[in-house]
Amino acid sequence: MPLSTQSDQGDGQYVLVASLDNVRNLSNILKAIAFKDHALFNATPNGLKVTVEDSKCLQANAFIQSEIFQEFTIQEDSVSFQVNLTVLLDCLTIFGGSTVPGVTTALRLCYNGYGYPLKLFLEEGGVVTVCKINTQEPEEPIDFEFCSTNVTNKVILQSDSLREAFSELDMTSEVLQITMSPSQPYFRLSTFGNSGNAHYDYPKDSDMMELFQCTKTQTNRYKMSLLKPSTKALALSCKVSVRTDSQGFLSLQYLVRNDDGQICFVEYYCCPDEDVEEE
């Protein structure tokens, strides 16, 4: 890879080195969680986990497995740092994010460890740009304590059907109400906006429904302002898993295929807005 010789010091002095032949395989997935300026990066031998949070009510995680990278070398069990995500994305797309067939921007990401900047070596058409981004003290992310053993209801949908639902529901509504039930209406999305109440129902045997596992009737409301950032991930994804736990916390897990057909995941956790009385 052209950038393998571009580092200004031996790789042995870096605690993390990650290389991509196509930077879009990282930048696109980061755009799906870019709703706040700062992001927490946590690298392990399994890959990168990038976390963005808002007001202790919303958390987004992007998972980029180590296999996605052409090179992924980590010298410690875990490496964490925080960076300005807006600045990082500006750097990753410094060549304009070319969509010309056969033209890609290569990336080499290097990190020396605590207190050092994040170094990016970007190369396109023989031109190399070096960016250094200051890192910050990593803050401990919120633990939503959302574990599979507490999941009450779960459905897996084709993303197209959820995009269609969002296009038909009234987005002036302050909340999105989600009803999941082992009996009708099975899976219902409801809004309460300027044009009145709207409902979008999914039969459990719908072609768009890949999995339907609902054990009890739950109706919860979530602030639309918190859910809107997740539509970036929805736009990129081909499938979405919708789960709720016994407390009404919502997990939206999006399966995203990158330019090379490899799979990454983006997950959003959202707190319920208020309890809703069963009708």
N, C-alpha and C positions, 0 to 999 in steps of 0.2 A: 504493500500500500504506500502511495507517495508520501504520506505524512509520517511514516514510521521513522524517517530520518530528520523530521523537522523539529523534534523536541530540543530545547536548548540545554538539556542536561540528561543524564542517564535515567532510564526508567526506574532503576532500582531505588531512586530517591523519592519516588512518588508512592503514596499509599493507595492511589487509585488511578488506573489508566483504562479508558474505554474508547474504542474506535468504531466508527461507522462509515461504510462506503456511501451511505445516503443519509444525510442529516435529517431529512424529512421523517425518517422512522423514529426520531426522538422529538422533533419540534411539533409534529402534528399531535402526538399524544399529550404533550405538555400544554398545547393550546386548549385541550379539552378540559383542563382544570385551572386555566388562567383567569380566575375571577378576583384574585387578590394579588398584591404586589409580591409578597414573600412566600417562599416555598421551602419546605424542609426536605433535604435529600438524605436518604439512608441507603447506603450500599452494603450488600453482603455478597458472598460468593454466588448467590442465586440471581443477583441482578440489582436493579435500582427500584426503590420505592420513593415516590415523590408525593408529599402531602401538602395540601393547602386547606386552610380553615377560615371560618367566618363566624365570629360572635359566639363561639362555643355551641352553635346550633347546627352547623353544617361542616362536614369534612369531606374532602375529595382526595382519593389516592389513585395515582397512576402506577402501574406495575410494568416494568420493562425487563423481561427476563434476560439473563446473561447471554443466552443463545442468540438473541437478536443482534448482538454486537459482533463485529468481526474479531475484535479483541476485547477481553474484559479481565483485567488483572487487579486483584485487591490483596494488599499485604496484611490486612487485619481481619478479624472476624466480622467487624462492623465499622463503617466509616460514616459519620454524620456531619452535615453542615447545612447552613441556611443561606440562601441567596435571594436577590431580587429577581423574581421570575420574569418581570416585564423586561428588564435589562438583558437577561439570559436569552429570551426569545428574540429580542432585537439583534443580538449577536448571532444566534443560530440562523437567522434569515438575512444576514448581512449581504448575501449575494442575490437576494430577491426571491429565494425559494423557487428556483427554476423548474418549470414544468415541461421544458423542452425534452422530447424523447432522447434518451441516451446521455443527457447532461445532468449530473448530480453534484451536489456539494458534499465533500468528504469531511468528516469530523474526527478530531483526536482530542479527547477531554482528559486533562491531567490535574491531579490534586495532591499537594504536598503534605497536607495534614492541618491540624488545628492552627488557626491564625494566618494561614496562607491563602492567597487568592485562588480562585478556580481559573485554570488556564484552558483556553479553547484555541485549537489550531484548525482553521477552516481552509479548505483548498478546493478551488474550482477552476478548471482549464489552465492549470499551472500557476495560478495566482494564489498565494497563501496569505491569510489574514490571521493575526494573533490577537486574541482578546483576553484580558485579565479582569475578573470580576471579584470584588471584595466579598469575602464570606463573613457570616455573622455567627454568633453563639447559637447553636441549635436549641430551639425550645421544645419541650416535651409535648407531643401531640395529645389531644384529648383521647381518652379511652372510652369509646361508646359502649364497651362491653357487649358488643353485638356478636354473639357466637351462635354457631349452627344449632346447638342444643336448645337454644331459646326461640328459634324460629317457629312461628305459629303457622304462617301462610307463605307460600312461594309459587310464583308463576314465571315461566320463561316464554318470552314473546319474540317474534320477528320484529326488529326495530322499525321496519316500514309501517307496521300497524300502530305503533306508539307515536310515530311522527304524524301519521294521519289523524290520530286522536287529538294531538296537540293543535293541529291545524284547524280542527272543527270546534274545539272547546273555546270558551270565552276567556281569553287571557287577561281581561280587565279584572277578573275575580282576584280577590286578595288571597284566597286559599284554593288548593286542590284537595278535594275529598276523595279518598280511596276506600272502596268497600271490597273486601275479599271474603268469600263465603263458600262453604261446601255445597250450598244450595243457591238458587237464583237470588240475586243477579250474578253470582259467581265472582266476576271481576268487573267493577264499575268505577269509572272516573267521573267526577262531578265538579262543576264550577258554578259560581254564583256571582255573575258579573253584571255589567250595565244592561246587557240585553236579556237578562233573566237567567233562570237556572238551565243548565245543560248537563246531560248525562251521556256517557259513551260506554256501552256494555260490550263485553267479550264473552261469547258462549265458551264453556270449558272445552268443547270439542271443535273449536274454531281451527281452521288451517293455520292461522297465525300463532296459535298457542302450542308451544312445544312441550310444555310441562305444566300440570295443574295439581298442586298439592296444598289444599286448604283444609285445616282441621277445625277451625271455629270461625264464626262470623265476626269480623272486625271492621269498624268504620273509623278512620282517622283523618284529620285535616292537617295539611302542611302548608306553610307560607309559600305562596307562589314566587315571591322574591328570592327565597332560598332555593327553590327548584329550578328556576330559570337558568342558572349557570350550567346545570347538568345537560341542557339541550345541546351544548357544544359537543359533549361526548355522544349523545344520541345521534347527532348528525353524522358522526364518523363510524358508528357501530353497525353491526349486522344482527346482533341479538342482544336482548336485555333481560336480566333476571331481576324481578321485583320481589323483595322479601320484607316481611314485618315480623317483629318479635312480640313477646307478651306485653311489653311496655308501649307498643305502638311505634317504636323507632323504625325508620324506613331505610332499607338498603337497596340502591339501584346499581347493579353491576353490569357494565357494558363490555361486550366482546368486540374488540376492534382489530381489523386486519390491516397491516401496514402495506406499503407499496410493494413489498416482496412477498405478500401473502402470509406473513407470520402473524401470530396472534398475541395481542397485548390486552390487558384489562384495565378499565377505569371504574372505580367504585365511589359512589357518593353515599354518605350517611346523613340523615336528616332527622331532627327532633320533631315529634308531633307538635302541632300548634295548640291544640286543645282537645279535651275529651268530647266526644259526640255521643249523644244519647241514641241508643238503638231505636229505630222507628218501629 
